[in-house]
């Protein structure tokens, strides 16, 4: 037994004796009806004071011995720890250096290079790097055992030439040697995804369709799944990467089913598709059926509205036939358009009355009377134009006609009757009865004496311009007459009566 254990035993026995002695004295003091404090202070003796001093010394020695023993144990443990630390060696990772491949004599490889020639080009796109990297490993696996041969060197050259664009610039700027691992390591450092894998998992789990179409939502899920798969392949070994990729595919399917719109999500959850392509095909089928139902509903509704509109249109026509509209003007008539025959166009008649000529210029009818009566209507006008004003005889017009005829019969002839009768259209204009309404009467004619004189050069030029203007006006009026006889709706195949 150690010294510290002996000290502790002595200390415990002393404390027990002291507690027993104190209890006995307290009991005796209570019997004498005295307070314990006063009695204790008055009855202290020399022996008791010595006992307390011994007890104090024992406690101090016990504590000092325990501390010394504990200190020794700690020092021993520290010494052992230092010895272990001294024996440890720091294994720093060795930096592998790569050099260009060389051809060594005696190494022969008979493998063809067709598989490397079929390797696709890599132009520096991060989306296609992982697939290209895997294809490069598969293609170069055949030549790993023939390092130093001429075929191995040619395989490295073909693979180096397959790297183009920005990726080629990266290898050239870092002076990457012609070595398979060196090229792959540099491309991994440049084009691999540097984000942690849990961040990509979080992005996948928070995907929702929202305003995206079904195809766009599927593409987003596939993109996140591809990022997770590529990150796993480049981070873990093949066995662990395979199991993790299976888990990520299940998570992507769950996100696609739960993140779609509610109408699709419920159906997909009930069907329980096994993979993403099956879920997409089922969702597209459901969406197509829904669109077809909406189209049939809208089509049937439009057909019903169209039938109601047709019935309403027929009822409106029947109502109009029974009660015609009273808003039409019963005095309305088509505008009379004069047409010329070929003889009149070739030999237009010149007016000798300057007043009639000026009025004809204002009205647009050159060399004619502006208001021909039924007796002097042109032959072409009788065939094509609307009935003239004289064919309509209203009661007020008949009374005014009798009155105006009597007035013309009572008036004397003017002095220049012989000259006025010389020009064309004067007789017809003088015989036309006037009407009491301004609707059927033209402007009043003011006849003045006309003194003939010789025409100057200016008047001859004016006559030439007048002839050209007459020809243009004739052509325009012929077109107007022809337009009146064209019924466009009658020739339209879509016209409905």
C-alpha positions as a Python dict, from the first residue, in 0.01 Angstrom:
ca = {
    (1, 'X'): (0, 0, 0),
    (2, 'X'): (136, 347, -88),
    (3, 'X'): (198, 636, 149),
    (4, 'X'): (-96, 836, 19),
    (5, 'X'): (-333, 551, 108),
    (6, 'X'): (-199, 537, 468),
    (7, 'X'): (-245, 909, 511),
    (8, 'X'): (-600, 890, 391),
    (9, 'X'): (-681, 607, 636),
    (10, 'X'): (-539, 802, 928),
    (11, 'X'): (-735, 1109, 829),
    (12, 'X'): (-1061, 915, 809),
    (13, 'X'): (-1010, 754, 1154),
    (14, 'X'): (-926, 1088, 1314),
    (15, 'X'): (-1236, 1248, 1172),
    (16, 'X'): (-1451, 966, 1304),
    (17, 'X'): (-1307, 1005, 1654),
    (18, 'X'): (-1358, 1378, 1647),
    (19, 'X'): (-1721, 1350, 1539),
    (20, 'X'): (-1796, 1091, 1814),
    (21, 'X'): (-1635, 1304, 2085),
    (22, 'X'): (-1826, 1614, 1978),
    (23, 'X'): (-2158, 1427, 1976),
    (24, 'X'): (-2108, 1297, 2332),
    (25, 'X'): (-2027, 1637, 2470),
    (26, 'X'): (-2325, 1794, 2300),
    (27, 'X'): (-2559, 1537, 2455),
    (28, 'X'): (-2424, 1605, 2805),
    (29, 'X'): (-2469, 1979, 2758),
    (30, 'X'): (-2832, 1936, 2660),
    (31, 'X'): (-2897, 1742, 2981),
    (32, 'X'): (-2771, 2030, 3193),
    (33, 'X'): (-3003, 2274, 3003),
    (34, 'X'): (-2719, 2484, 2873),
    (35, 'X'): (-2659, 2618, 2524),
    (36, 'X'): (-2404, 2431, 2324),
    (37, 'X'): (-2215, 2742, 2216),
    (38, 'X'): (-2161, 2885, 2560),
    (39, 'X'): (-2077, 2550, 2702),
    (40, 'X'): (-1831, 2479, 2422),
    (41, 'X'): (-1654, 2809, 2464),
    (42, 'X'): (-1623, 2770, 2843),
    (43, 'X'): (-1524, 2407, 2864),
    (44, 'X'): (-1238, 2399, 2613),
    (45, 'X'): (-931, 2241, 2763),
    (46, 'X'): (-568, 2207, 2662),
    (47, 'X'): (-612, 1849, 2544),
    (48, 'X'): (-879, 1948, 2299),
    (49, 'X'): (-668, 2224, 2152),
    (50, 'X'): (-384, 1976, 2098),
    (51, 'X'): (-623, 1734, 1930),
    (52, 'X'): (-736, 2001, 1684),
    (53, 'X'): (-379, 2089, 1596),
    (54, 'X'): (-297, 1724, 1529),
    (55, 'X'): (-605, 1687, 1313),
    (56, 'X'): (-513, 1992, 1108),
    (57, 'X'): (-161, 1862, 1053),
    (58, 'X'): (-294, 1526, 941),
    (59, 'X'): (-526, 1688, 686),
    (60, 'X'): (-252, 1906, 543),
    (61, 'X'): (-13, 1617, 510),
    (62, 'X'): (-281, 1405, 340),
    (63, 'X'): (-361, 1675, 88),
    (64, 'X'): (6, 1736, 14),
    (65, 'X'): (68, 1366, -38),
    (66, 'X'): (-231, 1333, -272),
    (67, 'X'): (-117, 1629, -478),
    (68, 'X'): (233, 1488, -506),
    (69, 'X'): (105, 1154, -623),
    (70, 'X'): (-122, 1316, -881),
    (71, 'X'): (161, 1531, -1005),
    (72, 'X'): (381, 1231, -1056),
    (73, 'X'): (110, 1055, -1256),
    (74, 'X'): (58, 1358, -1478),
    (75, 'X'): (429, 1393, -1542),
    (76, 'X'): (448, 1029, -1636),
    (77, 'X'): (160, 1064, -1884),
    (78, 'X'): (316, 1372, -2041),
    (79, 'X'): (643, 1189, -2085),
    (80, 'X'): (472, 900, -2256),
    (81, 'X'): (283, 1141, -2484),
    (82, 'X'): (603, 1316, -2583),
    (83, 'X'): (762, 985, -2665),
    (84, 'X'): (470, 894, -2889),
    (85, 'X'): (477, 1229, -3065),
    (86, 'X'): (847, 1187, -3122),
    (87, 'X'): (791, 852, -3284),
    (88, 'X'): (523, 987, -3523),
    (89, 'X'): (625, 1072, -3885),
    (90, 'X'): (436, 1328, -4100),
    (91, 'X'): (339, 1166, -4432),
    (92, 'X'): (327, 1464, -4669),
    (93, 'X'): (164, 1394, -5008),
    (94, 'X'): (414, 1350, -5280),
    (95, 'X'): (377, 1575, -5582),
    (96, 'X'): (379, 1362, -5890),
    (97, 'X'): (558, 1517, -6182),
    (98, 'X'): (485, 1426, -6542),
    (99, 'X'): (716, 1434, -6839),
    (100, 'X'): (655, 1396, -7207),
    (101, 'X'): (615, 1043, -7335),
    (102, 'X'): (912, 884, -7506),
    (103, 'X'): (960, 594, -7740),
    (104, 'X'): (1177, 321, -7590),
    (105, 'X'): (1330, 53, -7809),
    (106, 'X'): (1209, -297, -7761),
    (107, 'X'): (850, -209, -7663),
    (108, 'X'): (604, -316, -7931),
    (109, 'X'): (226, -270, -7944),
    (110, 'X'): (9, -423, -8214),
    (111, 'X'): (-323, -268, -8107),
    (112, 'X'): (-498, -59, -8375),
    (113, 'X'): (-572, 309, -8317),
    (114, 'X'): (-929, 302, -8447),
    (115, 'X'): (-1087, 339, -8104),
    (116, 'X'): (-893, 659, -8033),
    (117, 'X'): (-973, 798, -8376),
    (118, 'X'): (-1344, 761, -8297),
    (119, 'X'): (-1309, 967, -7977),
    (120, 'X'): (-1521, 1287, -8002),
    (121, 'X'): (-1363, 1631, -7984),
    (122, 'X'): (-1369, 1834, -7664),
    (123, 'X'): (-1406, 2208, -7725),
    (124, 'X'): (-1408, 2336, -7367),
    (125, 'X'): (-1775, 2304, -7267),
    (126, 'X'): (-1826, 2209, -6904),
    (127, 'X'): (-2153, 2031, -6980),
    (128, 'X'): (-1983, 1773, -7202),
    (129, 'X'): (-1654, 1732, -7014),
    (130, 'X'): (-1754, 1444, -6787),
    (131, 'X'): (-1886, 1231, -7073),
    (132, 'X'): (-1577, 1308, -7282),
    (133, 'X'): (-1350, 1225, -6988),
    (134, 'X'): (-1515, 887, -6943),
    (135, 'X'): (-1489, 813, -7316),
    (136, 'X'): (-1119, 908, -7311),
    (137, 'X'): (-1049, 669, -7022),
    (138, 'X'): (-1228, 386, -7204),
    (139, 'X'): (-1041, 450, -7530),
    (140, 'X'): (-695, 484, -7371),
    (141, 'X'): (-731, 180, -7144),
    (142, 'X'): (-612, -49, -7423),
    (143, 'X'): (-269, 123, -7453),
    (144, 'X'): (-176, 162, -7083),
    (145, 'X'): (29, -157, -7078),
    (146, 'X'): (238, -53, -7380),
    (147, 'X'): (395, 265, -7245),
    (148, 'X'): (710, 351, -7441),
    (149, 'X'): (595, 196, -7766),
    (150, 'X'): (541, 385, -8087),
    (151, 'X'): (170, 302, -8083),
    (152, 'X'): (138, 445, -7732),
    (153, 'X'): (302, 769, -7843),
    (154, 'X'): (71, 792, -8145),
    (155, 'X'): (-232, 734, -7920),
    (156, 'X'): (-127, 1027, -7698),
    (157, 'X'): (-85, 1247, -8005),
    (158, 'X'): (-430, 1160, -8138),
    (159, 'X'): (-588, 1228, -7799),
    (160, 'X'): (-406, 1563, -7771),
    (161, 'X'): (-539, 1666, -8111),
    (162, 'X'): (-894, 1583, -8001),
    (163, 'X'): (-875, 1867, -7747),
    (164, 'X'): (-968, 2191, -7926),
    (165, 'X'): (-1090, 2542, -7864),
    (166, 'X'): (-1058, 2691, -7513),
    (167, 'X'): (-946, 2354, -7373),
    (168, 'X'): (-652, 2350, -7611),
    (169, 'X'): (-565, 2703, -7499),
    (170, 'X'): (-566, 2590, -7134),
    (171, 'X'): (-324, 2303, -7201),
    (172, 'X'): (-96, 2524, -7409),
    (173, 'X'): (-89, 2810, -7157),
    (174, 'X'): (15, 2579, -6869),
    (175, 'X'): (266, 2395, -7087),
    (176, 'X'): (107, 2060, -7011),
    (177, 'X'): (333, 1770, -7114),
    (178, 'X'): (225, 1497, -7352),
    (179, 'X'): (107, 1263, -7081),
    (180, 'X'): (-239, 1113, -7028),
    (181, 'X'): (-265, 1181, -6654),
    (182, 'X'): (-119, 1530, -6692),
    (183, 'X'): (-375, 1633, -6951),
    (184, 'X'): (-668, 1482, -6757),
    (185, 'X'): (-556, 1648, -6431),
    (186, 'X'): (-531, 1992, -6591),
    (187, 'X'): (-873, 1956, -6754),
    (188, 'X'): (-1022, 1836, -6425),
    (189, 'X'): (-890, 2141, -6247),
    (190, 'X'): (-1035, 2373, -6511),
    (191, 'X'): (-1370, 2221, -6612),
    (192, 'X'): (-1487, 2020, -6311),
    (193, 'X'): (-1768, 2154, -6091),
    (194, 'X'): (-1610, 2320, -5784),
    (195, 'X'): (-1934, 2344, -5586),
    (196, 'X'): (-1988, 2105, -5293),
    (197, 'X'): (-2216, 1816, -5364),
    (198, 'X'): (-2467, 1907, -5092),
    (199, 'X'): (-2533, 2239, -5265),
    (200, 'X'): (-2634, 2063, -5588),
    (201, 'X'): (-2856, 1829, -5386),
    (202, 'X'): (-3028, 2130, -5230),
    (203, 'X'): (-3090, 2286, -5572),
    (204, 'X'): (-3246, 1961, -5693),
    (205, 'X'): (-3475, 1926, -5391),
    (206, 'X'): (-3616, 2281, -5429),
    (207, 'X'): (-3716, 2254, -5795),
    (208, 'X'): (-4082, 2330, -5879),
    (209, 'X'): (-4262, 2352, -6215),
    (210, 'X'): (-4428, 2692, -6159),
    (211, 'X'): (-4476, 2872, -6492),
    (212, 'X'): (-4250, 2630, -6683),
    (213, 'X'): (-4389, 2384, -6932),
    (214, 'X'): (-4369, 2013, -6860),
    (215, 'X'): (-4073, 1963, -7096),
    (216, 'X'): (-3881, 2258, -6949),
    (217, 'X'): (-3935, 2128, -6595),
    (218, 'X'): (-3813, 1781, -6698),
    (219, 'X'): (-3501, 1933, -6857),
    (220, 'X'): (-3421, 2121, -6535),
    (221, 'X'): (-3450, 1804, -6328),
    (222, 'X'): (-3230, 1614, -6575),
    (223, 'X'): (-2970, 1892, -6567),
    (224, 'X'): (-2942, 1883, -6187),
    (225, 'X'): (-2927, 1503, -6191),
    (226, 'X'): (-2646, 1513, -6447),
    (227, 'X'): (-2448, 1756, -6231),
    (228, 'X'): (-2486, 1529, -5930),
    (229, 'X'): (-2385, 1221, -6128),
    (230, 'X'): (-2077, 1388, -6274),
    (231, 'X'): (-1970, 1525, -5938),
    (232, 'X'): (-2006, 1181, -5780),
    (233, 'X'): (-1809, 1007, -6055),
    (234, 'X'): (-1519, 1254, -6024),
    (235, 'X'): (-1518, 1252, -5641),
    (236, 'X'): (-1570, 891, -5526),
    (237, 'X'): (-1459, 551, -5645),
    (238, 'X'): (-1665, 346, -5884),
    (239, 'X'): (-1852, 126, -5632),
    (240, 'X'): (-1953, 412, -5404),
    (241, 'X'): (-2035, 639, -5700),
    (242, 'X'): (-2269, 376, -5842),
    (243, 'X'): (-2471, 346, -5521),
    (244, 'X'): (-2485, 724, -5476),
    (245, 'X'): (-2605, 773, -5832),
    (246, 'X'): (-2891, 529, -5772),
    (247, 'X'): (-2994, 737, -5472),
    (248, 'X'): (-2978, 1060, -5673),
    (249, 'X'): (-3195, 911, -5950),
    (250, 'X'): (-3459, 821, -5694),
    (251, 'X'): (-3445, 1173, -5550),
    (252, 'X'): (-3482, 1325, -5898),
    (253, 'X'): (-3789, 1110, -5968),
    (254, 'X'): (-3944, 1218, -5638),
    (255, 'X'): (-3876, 1586, -5716),
    (256, 'X'): (-4034, 1552, -6062),
    (257, 'X'): (-4348, 1385, -5924),
    (258, 'X'): (-4397, 1621, -5630),
    (259, 'X'): (-4281, 1938, -5806),
    (260, 'X'): (-4520, 1918, -6101),
    (261, 'X'): (-4855, 2096, -6105),
    (262, 'X'): (-5115, 1958, -5867),
    (263, 'X'): (-5333, 1804, -6139),
    (264, 'X'): (-5032, 1609, -6273),
    (265, 'X'): (-4869, 1545, -5937),
    (266, 'X'): (-5169, 1358, -5796),
    (267, 'X'): (-5194, 1129, -6098),
    (268, 'X'): (-4818, 1060, -6109),
    (269, 'X'): (-4810, 987, -5737),
    (270, 'X'): (-5099, 741, -5775),
    (271, 'X'): (-4938, 563, -6073),
    (272, 'X'): (-4592, 540, -5912),
    (273, 'X'): (-4357, 545, -6217),
    (274, 'X'): (-4027, 360, -6186),
    (275, 'X'): (-3799, 614, -6353),
    (276, 'X'): (-3794, 964, -6501),
    (277, 'X'): (-3870, 874, -6867),
    (278, 'X'): (-4176, 675, -6761),
    (279, 'X'): (-4297, 964, -6546),
    (280, 'X'): (-4249, 1208, -6834),
    (281, 'X'): (-4444, 990, -7078),
    (282, 'X'): (-4732, 952, -6832),
    (283, 'X'): (-4740, 1326, -6758),
    (284, 'X'): (-4743, 1412, -7129),
    (285, 'X'): (-5033, 1174, -7187),
    (286, 'X'): (-5235, 1330, -6904),
    (287, 'X'): (-5158, 1681, -7026),
    (288, 'X'): (-5260, 1591, -7383),
    (289, 'X'): (-5593, 1450, -7264),
    (290, 'X'): (-5657, 1764, -7063),
    (291, 'X'): (-5584, 1990, -7362),
    (292, 'X'): (-5813, 1781, -7582),
    (293, 'X'): (-6092, 1810, -7326),
    (294, 'X'): (-6049, 2188, -7312),
    (295, 'X'): (-6056, 2211, -7692),
    (296, 'X'): (-6375, 2006, -7715),
    (297, 'X'): (-6540, 2219, -7448),
    (298, 'X'): (-6452, 2547, -7620),
    (299, 'X'): (-6550, 2412, -7963),
    (300, 'X'): (-6892, 2296, -7844),
    (301, 'X'): (-6950, 2628, -7672),
    (302, 'X'): (-6859, 2825, -7985),
    (303, 'X'): (-7085, 2607, -8202),
    (304, 'X'): (-7375, 2671, -7966),
    (305, 'X'): (-7313, 3046, -7969),
    (306, 'X'): (-7290, 3045, -8346),
    (307, 'X'): (-7625, 2865, -8378),
    (308, 'X'): (-7787, 3120, -8150),
    (309, 'X'): (-7642, 3405, -8357),
    (310, 'X'): (-7776, 3252, -8681),
    (311, 'X'): (-8123, 3211, -8532),
    (312, 'X'): (-8113, 3569, -8407),
    (313, 'X'): (-8008, 3691, -8752),
    (314, 'X'): (-8296, 3506, -8919),
    (315, 'X'): (-8544, 3644, -8669),
    (316, 'X'): (-8412, 3997, -8732),
    (317, 'X'): (-8459, 3949, -9109),
    (318, 'X'): (-8816, 3831, -9059),
    (319, 'X'): (-8889, 4126, -8834),
    (320, 'X'): (-8746, 4369, -9089),
    (321, 'X'): (-8957, 4218, -9368),
    (322, 'X'): (-9271, 4268, -9160),
    (323, 'X'): (-9180, 4613, -9028),
    (324, 'X'): (-8942, 4784, -9271),
    (325, 'X'): (-8718, 5053, -9139),
    (326, 'X'): (-8859, 5405, -9170),
    (327, 'X'): (-8526, 5582, -9154),
    (328, 'X'): (-8465, 5561, -9531),
    (329, 'X'): (-8513, 5874, -9737),
    (330, 'X'): (-8790, 5801, -9993),
    (331, 'X'): (-8668, 6089, -10214),
    (332, 'X'): (-8319, 5944, -10248),
    (333, 'X'): (-8206, 5857, -10602),
    (334, 'X'): (-7880, 5750, -10758),
    (335, 'X'): (-7651, 6008, -10907),
    (336, 'X'): (-7682, 6040, -11285),
    (337, 'X'): (-7356, 5971, -11460),
    (338, 'X'): (-7328, 6068, -11825),
    (339, 'X'): (-7141, 5852, -12074),
    (340, 'X'): (-7031, 5938, -12423),
    (341, 'X'): (-7039, 5730, -12733),
    (342, 'X'): (-6745, 5704, -12968),
    (343, 'X'): (-6875, 5971, -13209),
    (344, 'X'): (-6906, 6231, -12939),
    (345, 'X'): (-6556, 6156, -12813),
    (346, 'X'): (-6408, 6200, -13159),
    (347, 'X'): (-6597, 6525, -13240),
    (348, 'X'): (-6682, 6712, -12922),
    (349, 'X'): (-6919, 7006, -12971),
    (350, 'X'): (-6788, 7350, -12887),
    (351, 'X'): (-7016, 7583, -12701),
    (352, 'X'): (-7053, 7934, -12829),
    (353, 'X'): (-7222, 8071, -12521),
    (354, 'X'): (-6953, 8174, -12269),
    (355, 'X'): (-7198, 8161, -11979),
    (356, 'X'): (-7288, 7797, -12045),
    (357, 'X'): (-6920, 7709, -12099),
    (358, 'X'): (-6814, 7856, -11766),
    (359, 'X'): (-7096, 7681, -11583),
    (360, 'X'): (-7003, 7353, -11749),
    (361, 'X'): (-6647, 7389, -11622),
    (362, 'X'): (-6773, 7435, -11269),
    (363, 'X'): (-6999, 7131, -11284),
    (364, 'X'): (-6744, 6906, -11460),
    (365, 'X'): (-6954, 6852, -11778),
    (366, 'X'): (-6768, 7013, -12069),
    (367, 'X'): (-6973, 7101, -12380),
    (368, 'X'): (-7304, 6964, -12241),
    (369, 'X'): (-7606, 7085, -12059),
    (370, 'X'): (-7577, 7011, -11689),
    (371, 'X'): (-7939, 6894, -11653),
    (372, 'X'): (-8063, 6708, -11963),
    (373, 'X'): (-8430, 6626, -11982),
    (374, 'X'): (-8582, 6295, -12076),
    (375, 'X'): (-8604, 6401, -12439),
    (376, 'X'): (-8233, 6465, -12485),
    (377, 'X'): (-8079, 6196, -12261),
    (378, 'X'): (-7779, 6031, -12428),
    (379, 'X'): (-7832, 5685, -12569),
    (380, 'X'): (-7567, 5527, -12344),
    (381, 'X'): (-7719, 5703, -12047),
    (382, 'X'): (-8062, 5562, -12121),
    (383, 'X'): (-7919, 5209, -12107),
    (384, 'X'): (-7683, 5225, -11811),
    (385, 'X'): (-7779, 5512, -11582),
    (386, 'X'): (-8054, 5539, -11329),
    (387, 'X'): (-8390, 5700, -11428),
    (388, 'X'): (-8372, 6074, -11475),
    (389, 'X'): (-8541, 6326, -11257),
    (390, 'X'): (-8824, 6385, -11507),
    (391, 'X'): (-8945, 6025, -11473),
    (392, 'X'): (-9055, 6097, -11117),
    (393, 'X'): (-9364, 6317, -11088),
    (394, 'X'): (-9444, 6426, -10738),
    (395, 'X'): (-9766, 6628, -10669),
    (396, 'X'): (-9581, 6947, -10587),
    (397, 'X'): (-9367, 6908, -10900),
    (398, 'X'): (-9670, 6871, -11129),
    (399, 'X'): (-9832, 7191, -11004),
    (400, 'X'): (-9509, 7386, -11041),
    (401, 'X'): (-9459, 7247, -11391),
    (402, 'X'): (-9793, 7383, -11514),
    (403, 'X'): (-9721, 7721, -11366),
    (404, 'X'): (-9371, 7748, -11515),
    (405, 'X'): (-9488, 7641, -11862),
    (406, 'X'): (-9746, 7919, -11871),
    (407, 'X'): (-9484, 8168, -11766),
    (408, 'X'): (-9248, 8057, -12045),
    (409, 'X'): (-9526, 8082, -12301),
    (410, 'X'): (-9612, 8439, -12201),
    (411, 'X'): (-9253, 8570, -12201),
    (412, 'X'): (-9115, 8732, -12522),
    (413, 'X'): (-8817, 8599, -12704),
    (414, 'X'): (-8485, 8773, -12649),
    (415, 'X'): (-8287, 8949, -12918),
    (416, 'X'): (-8000, 8700, -12938),
    (417, 'X'): (-8225, 8397, -12994),
    (418, 'X'): (-8061, 8320, -13325),
    (419, 'X'): (-7715, 8316, -13171),
    (420, 'X'): (-7820, 8115, -12864),
    (421, 'X'): (-7991, 7849, -13077),
    (422, 'X'): (-7669, 7795, -13266),
    (423, 'X'): (-7492, 7610, -12987),
    (424, 'X'): (-7567, 7254, -12881),
    (425, 'X'): (-7800, 7192, -12588),
    (426, 'X'): (-7963, 7532, -12571),
    (427, 'X'): (-8301, 7412, -12697),
    (428, 'X'): (-8307, 7128, -12450),
    (429, 'X'): (-8211, 7358, -12163),
    (430, 'X'): (-8481, 7614, -12258),
    (431, 'X'): (-8753, 7347, -12285),
    (432, 'X'): (-8678, 7195, -11939),
    (433, 'X'): (-8955, 7288, -11696),
    (434, 'X'): (-8839, 7414, -11361),
    (435, 'X'): (-8950, 7265, -11033),
    (436, 'X'): (-9058, 7440, -10720),
    (437, 'X'): (-8813, 7239, -10510),
    (438, 'X'): (-8442, 7321, -10513),
    (439, 'X'): (-8369, 6944, -10505),
    (440, 'X'): (-8445, 6899, -10877),
    (441, 'X'): (-8336, 7239, -11014),
    (442, 'X'): (-7990, 7358, -11101),
    (443, 'X'): (-7844, 7709, -11080),
    (444, 'X'): (-8023, 7979, -11278),
    (445, 'X'): (-7876, 8067, -11618),
    (446, 'X'): (-7791, 8427, -11690),
    (447, 'X'): (-7785, 8497, -12064),
    (448, 'X'): (-7578, 8785, -12193),
    (449, 'X'): (-7506, 8917, -12540),
    (450, 'X'): (-7214, 8740, -12696),
    (451, 'X'): (-6993, 8932, -12938),
    (452, 'X'): (-6790, 8706, -13167),
    (453, 'X'): (-6422, 8789, -13208),
    (454, 'X'): (-6113, 8621, -13337),
    (455, 'X'): (-5937, 8367, -13119),
    (456, 'X'): (-5587, 8441, -13009),
    (457, 'X'): (-5303, 8202, -12943),
    (458, 'X'): (-5389, 8189, -12572),
    (459, 'X'): (-5748, 8087, -12642),
    (460, 'X'): (-5635, 7817, -12884),
    (461, 'X'): (-5407, 7671, -12615),
    (462, 'X'): (-5697, 7683, -12373),
    (463, 'X'): (-5914, 7490, -12619),
    (464, 'X'): (-5646, 7221, -12647),
    (465, 'X'): (-5624, 7183, -12272),
    (466, 'X'): (-6003, 7170, -12257),
    (467, 'X'): (-6015, 6884, -12508),
    (468, 'X'): (-5760, 6684, -12309),
    (469, 'X'): (-5954, 6748, -11991),
    (470, 'X'): (-6276, 6637, -12157),
    (471, 'X'): (-6120, 6308, -12264),
    (472, 'X'): (-5991, 6237, -11913),
    (473, 'X'): (-6328, 6320, -11758),
    (474, 'X'): (-6502, 6092, -12009),
    (475, 'X'): (-6280, 5799, -11916),
    (476, 'X'): (-6335, 5860, -11544),
    (477, 'X'): (-6714, 5876, -11588),
    (478, 'X'): (-6716, 5555, -11791),
    (479, 'X'): (-6537, 5381, -11505),
    (480, 'X'): (-6795, 5513, -11260),
    (481, 'X'): (-7078, 5374, -11470),
    (482, 'X'): (-6910, 5035, -11492),
    (483, 'X'): (-6857, 5029, -11115),
    (484, 'X'): (-7231, 5074, -11060),
    (485, 'X'): (-7299, 4740, -11233),
    (486, 'X'): (-7045, 4534, -11038),
    (487, 'X'): (-7179, 4327, -10747),
    (488, 'X'): (-6878, 4198, -10555),
    (489, 'X'): (-7066, 3998, -10294),
    (490, 'X'): (-7257, 3804, -10560),
    (491, 'X'): (-6930, 3659, -10698),
    (492, 'X'): (-6780, 3587, -10357),
    (493, 'X'): (-6794, 3212, -10274),
    (494, 'X'): (-6832, 3299, -9904),
    (495, 'X'): (-7135, 3520, -9962),
    (496, 'X'): (-7448, 3395, -9792),
    (497, 'X'): (-7797, 3511, -9877),
}
